[in-house]
Amino acid sequence: MQTIDLPTTDTNTAHTGSVPTPEEMKAICYDNYGPFENLKLREIATPQPKDNEVLIWSKAAGLHIGDCFTVRGNPWLMRVETGFLKPKTGIPGFDVAGIVEATGSKVTRFQPGDEVYGTTHGTCAEFVCASEETLALKPANLTFEQAATVPTSGLAALHALRDVAQVRPGTIVLINGASGGVGSFAVQIAKSMGAEVTGVCSTQSREFVHALGAYHVIDYTADDFTRGDKRYDVIFDNIENRSLSDCRRVLTSDGTLILNSGTGATGFALISRIIAPLILSPFTRQNLRRYLSVPGHADLTELKDLIEAGKLTPMIDKVYPLSETAAALASIEKGHTRGKVAVLV
Ligand SMILES: NC(=O)c1ccc[n+]([C@@H]2O[C@H](COP(=O)([O-])OP(=O)(O)OC[C@H]3O[C@@H](n4cnc5c(N)ncnc54)[C@H](OP(=O)(O)O)[C@@H]3O)[C@@H](O)[C@H]2O)c1
């Protein structure tokens, strides 16, 4: 694919919706795994949808730590999906919100003009193709940048609490990393399920986490949630900075611990964090789980319904112009964004 390096710009003037789809589009591109400085705004060919895909005129992309991993190519496990030696897509971004521009011949759910949100690959671009299976109609009460922040993190929270933990009214839930991308959705979703929610965050995020609906907030700079007297039916651990045995100590005898961060440890410590719960599980009534959140139309629609019912609101830390995608990723990598980060395309 021939590409031209362009001066950076944050305006979207390539397409007005009333003219045919342009043959070329602006996109943030990288040729090799490595530092975020590798990312360049370029003009490349507009993709064509396959039979089961829609072409989306992207208005915003939502970013998360997985995007940092795919640009860096580290942890290596990510390369199973993104390409071993070189990035397959070469455009960051999994989450998107935009307007359907065209549909493949087998698409039944959407038509041009529909406002949609969901997941695919390479969303930091003016146009992107996505399977209709990983899209849903955009929540009507959200802006595009708000909607773009929902898919991966909102689904991760929904799958953990609804499917893995099977939270019910009255379930006592602790969410570690309550102010982050997944955590800010998890607090609200657990609350909407009738759970009593405790959120763990820094001093600066206390009010934020309370406002999301947490009944109790533990400031990790002052207290260690694994040292308290309270016992939890569910611990949703997005940080994994406490040992397995410490977390189990504050879990009820048949409670569920959901381990949701590969980023809290490296090397042997990481391997032991993955293997230890598997070895221990047959010998304890406690449910020690990792899970993989797989995006789908029905669950995106469930999130849309929660959002439109006023039970779930995406919280945005900052919106960046497309040309500043590298800065957006760098801010996520620091590990203290409050809520979500979006890129306006
Ligand atoms: N299982 C899946 O399929 C799946 C899907 C998506 C994501 N994930 C994983 O979920 C994890 C969380 O992702 P995310 O997008 O929520 O991350 P994130 O938004 O980058 O998390 C940032 C948050 O972490 C908090 N934090 C930092 N240090 C902390 C500490 N010591 N104790 C408690 N909170 C702390 C920060 O709060 P303060 O600023 O208040 O310190 C900040 O709000 C990642 O490891 C990601 O890989 C898994």
The ligand as an SDF file (V2000), in Angstrom:
LIG
                    3D

 48 52  0  0  0  0  0  0  0  0999 V2000
  -10.5230   -9.6880   30.3720 N   0  0  0  0  0  0  0  0  0  0  0  0
  -10.6940   -8.9300   29.3000 C   0  0  0  0  0  0  0  0  0  0  0  0
  -11.2070   -9.3870   28.2520 O   0  0  0  0  0  0  0  0  0  0  0  0
  -10.2610   -7.4930   29.3600 C   0  0  0  0  0  0  0  0  0  0  0  0
  -10.8730   -6.5270   28.5360 C   0  0  0  0  0  0  0  0  0  0  0  0
  -10.4750   -5.1940   28.6710 C   0  0  0  0  0  0  0  0  0  0  0  0
   -9.4880   -4.8500   29.5990 C   0  0  0  0  0  0  0  0  0  0  0  0
   -8.8970   -5.8150   30.3480 N   0  0  0  0  0  0  0  0  0  0  0  0
   -7.8600   -5.4820   31.3520 C   0  0  0  0  0  0  0  0  0  0  0  0
   -8.4650   -4.7220   32.3760 O   0  0  0  0  0  0  0  0  0  0  0  0
   -7.4560   -4.0100   33.0630 C   0  0  0  0  0  0  0  0  0  0  0  0
   -7.9740   -2.6330   33.4190 C   0  0  0  0  0  0  0  0  0  0  0  0
   -8.1100   -1.8910   32.2210 O   0  0  0  0  0  0  0  0  0  0  0  0
   -8.5590   -0.3870   32.2860 P   0  0  0  0  0  0  0  0  0  0  0  0
   -8.8370    0.0160   30.8590 O   0  0  0  0  0  0  0  0  0  0  0  0
   -9.6270   -0.1750   33.2900 O   0  0  0  0  0  0  0  0  0  0  0  0
   -7.2340    0.3170   32.7920 O   0  0  0  0  0  0  0  0  0  0  0  0
   -6.9950    1.8520   33.0420 P   0  0  0  0  0  0  0  0  0  0  0  0
   -8.1830    2.6580   32.6380 O   0  0  0  0  0  0  0  0  0  0  0  0
   -5.6970    2.2180   32.4060 O   0  0  0  0  0  0  0  0  0  0  0  0
   -6.8100    1.9300   34.6150 O   0  0  0  0  0  0  0  0  0  0  0  0
   -6.4030    3.1350   35.1290 C   0  0  0  0  0  0  0  0  0  0  0  0
   -6.9160    3.2040   36.5520 C   0  0  0  0  0  0  0  0  0  0  0  0
   -6.1300    2.3490   37.3920 O   0  0  0  0  0  0  0  0  0  0  0  0
   -6.1810    2.9060   38.6790 C   0  0  0  0  0  0  0  0  0  0  0  0
   -5.0800    2.4720   39.5240 N   0  0  0  0  0  0  0  0  0  0  0  0
   -3.7590    2.6460   39.3030 C   0  0  0  0  0  0  0  0  0  0  0  0
   -3.0580    2.1180   40.3320 N   0  0  0  0  0  0  0  0  0  0  0  0
   -3.9560    1.6090   41.2020 C   0  0  0  0  0  0  0  0  0  0  0  0
   -3.8630    0.9330   42.4490 C   0  0  0  0  0  0  0  0  0  0  0  0
   -2.6930    0.6780   43.0020 N   0  0  0  0  0  0  0  0  0  0  0  0
   -4.9970    0.5250   43.0550 N   0  0  0  0  0  0  0  0  0  0  0  0
   -6.2030    0.7700   42.4980 C   0  0  0  0  0  0  0  0  0  0  0  0
   -6.3750    1.4300   41.3360 N   0  0  0  0  0  0  0  0  0  0  0  0
   -5.2570    1.8450   40.6980 C   0  0  0  0  0  0  0  0  0  0  0  0
   -6.1030    4.3810   38.4370 C   0  0  0  0  0  0  0  0  0  0  0  0
   -6.7760    4.9890   39.4780 O   0  0  0  0  0  0  0  0  0  0  0  0
   -6.1620    6.2420   40.2480 P   0  0  0  0  0  0  0  0  0  0  0  0
   -5.8470    7.2770   39.2050 O   0  0  0  0  0  0  0  0  0  0  0  0
   -7.2520    6.5980   41.1910 O   0  0  0  0  0  0  0  0  0  0  0  0
   -4.8820    5.7540   40.8770 O   0  0  0  0  0  0  0  0  0  0  0  0
   -6.8000    4.5890   37.0910 C   0  0  0  0  0  0  0  0  0  0  0  0
   -8.0910    5.1240   37.2310 O   0  0  0  0  0  0  0  0  0  0  0  0
   -6.2230   -3.9920   32.1310 C   0  0  0  0  0  0  0  0  0  0  0  0
   -5.2030   -4.7900   32.6900 O   0  0  0  0  0  0  0  0  0  0  0  0
   -6.7520   -4.5990   30.8400 C   0  0  0  0  0  0  0  0  0  0  0  0
   -5.7400   -5.3280   30.1870 O   0  0  0  0  0  0  0  0  0  0  0  0
   -9.2630   -7.1220   30.2550 C   0  0  0  0  0  0  0  0  0  0  0  0
  1  2  1  0
  2  3  2  0
  2  4  1  0
  4  5  1  0
  4 48  2  0
  5  6  2  0
  6  7  1  0
  7  8  2  0
  8  9  1  0
  8 48  1  0
  9 10  1  0
  9 46  1  0
 10 11  1  0
 11 12  1  0
 11 44  1  0
 12 13  1  0
 13 14  1  0
 14 15  2  0
 14 16  1  0
 14 17  1  0
 17 18  1  0
 18 19  2  0
 18 20  1  0
 18 21  1  0
 21 22  1  0
 22 23  1  0
 23 24  1  0
 23 42  1  0
 24 25  1  0
 25 26  1  0
 25 36  1  0
 26 27  1  0
 26 35  1  0
 27 28  2  0
 28 29  1  0
 29 30  1  0
 29 35  2  0
 30 31  1  0
 30 32  2  0
 32 33  1  0
 33 34  2  0
 34 35  1  0
 36 37  1  0
 36 42  1  0
 37 38  1  0
 38 39  2  0
 38 40  1  0
 38 41  1  0
 42 43  1  0
 44 45  1  0
 44 46  1  0
 46 47  1  0
M  CHG  2   8   1  16  -1
M  END
$$$$
